[in-house]
Amino acid sequence: MNEVYNLNITQDVTDHFNAVLLNSKNIDASKVIVNAKESLSKFQKQPQDTFVVEHMETLEKMIDMLSNKQWKTSEPDRQFILSALQYFTQEDDLIPDDIPKIGLLDDCIMIDIVEKEIKQKLLAYKEYDFAAKIYGKNQNYSTKDWKETQRKELFSRIRHRRLNNQRR
């Protein structure tokens, strides 16, 4: 029998998680990223609910965003993401991760908070990453290359619309 529960996150809960994010100090970025990748790999090997899988995918993009040498992340955003990664790697956090079905719920809340904070930057990174895979062909595809690709695509769409309007 499956039960469905709705969870409302109050401002107090959000404030608690924000405090954890903002009070993380002396984070060893390379160590946290390695640990987060290992934890992510471990959880991806286990069956998870769709809700958790979606959050793991977001977390993976955040890790990629920090690890990509071509992508520049501002220091405040970098620290915010690293704080969330550090929280994710702690197995004995607010809800211990080894509790089936709910152990990663607090980690997902943390990922949500960070995702909302950096939503536009994360979206831009996803677009850049997609373009790098298509146009970069395993070469160094810089953000400058990406901006040039975007400019060319924009002009191509404009030309295409003009041609379509002339045919009418």
N, C-alpha and C positions, 0 to 999 in steps of 0.2 A: 504494500500500500504506500503510495507516494503522498506526502503531505506538502502543501505549498504554504510557505510563510512569507509574509511581507515584513521587511525590516525598514523602519524609518530611522534614518540617521539624524539625530538631533544636533543642534548647534554645539552642545556640550561635548558630544562625541567628536565632531569635526574639530573643535577647539583642541581637544586632547591630541588628536593625530597631528594637527598643525604644530602644536607645541613640541611634539616628538621630532617632527621634521626640522623645525627651526632651531632646536637646541642640540642637534647633533654636531659635535665638534671633533676636530682632529681626525678626519676621515682619510684613510689611506686609499685613494681612488683605485689604484691598480689592484690592491688586495680585495676591495669591496666588489669590483667588477668581476674578478676571477671567481670569488665566492658566489656572487649572484648567478653567474653562468652555470656553475656547478649545481646550485640549488634548482635553478630553472630546468636544467637537464634532468635532474632527479624527478621533479614533479611532472615533467612532460612524459616520462616513461610510465607514469601511473595513470589509471583512468580518472578523469576529472569531469566535473559538470561543465557545460558550455560556458556558463558565467565565468568560471575560473580559467578556462582555456582562453577566452577572449582577453582576460586580464594578463595572462602569461604572454600572449602575443604583443600586447601593449608594452609590457615590461621588457620584452626582447627588443622591441624597437628603441626603447629608451637606452638600453645597453648599447645597441648599435650606434645610436646617436652620439653617445659619449666616446665610443671606441673609434669612430670614423675620423681619420686624420684630416680629411678634407673639410669636414663640417665643423664649424666653430659654434660652440655653445657658450653663452655668457656665463660668467662665474657664479652669479646667484642661481641661475637655472641648473647649472652643473652641480652645485652643492645640494640643491633641493632634490634632484634626481638621485644623487649619491646617498642622501639620507634615506630615501625610500628603498633603495637597493640594500642598504645596511639593515633596515628594518626587515626586509624580505628574507635576508639570510639568517636572521635569528629564529631558530626553531621554537624557542620557548618565549614567544612574545605574548601579547595580550591573550590570544587564543593559540595554544600550542598547535603547531602545524601537523602533528601526527594524529590529531583527532579527525577521523573520517568525515568527509563532506563539509565540515565547518572550520577545519583547522586553518584554511587559507582565507577565510572571510575577512579577517582584519587586514591581511596583506592586500586583498583586493580593494578594500576601502582606502588604504594608503595609496595604492596605484591610482585610484579614481581621483583622489585629491591632487596628486601631482599632475595627472593628465589634464585636469581642468585648469590648472595653473599655467601649463605650457602648451595648451591645446593647439594654438596657431603655429607654434614653433615645431611641434611634433608633426603636424600635418605637412608643413613645409619640408621637414626632413623626409617624411614618407614619399613625397613627390620627388625630391632630389634623389633618394635611394632608388626609386623606380626608374628614373631617367638614367641614373648611373649604370644600372644593370642593362638597360637597352642600348644606350649610346656609348657607354664607357668601354664595353667589351673587355673587361678585366684590366683596363688601363687606369691611370690616375685621372679620374673625372672630377674636376674641381667645381666648386660652387660658381666660379666664373664661367666655366663651360656650361653649367646648368642654366645660368641666367641668359647666356647667349642662345642656348637651345630654346628656352622659353620665348625669347624675343623672336626667333625665326618662326616658331610655331604660331605665335600671335599674328605675325605678318602673313603667314600662309593662310590662316583662317580668315583674315580680312580680305585677302585676294580671292579666296574661294567664295566668300559671301558676295563680293562685288560681281564676280562672274555669274553667280546664280541670279543676282538681281538684274543683270543685263539681259539674261535669257528670258526673263518673264515678260 
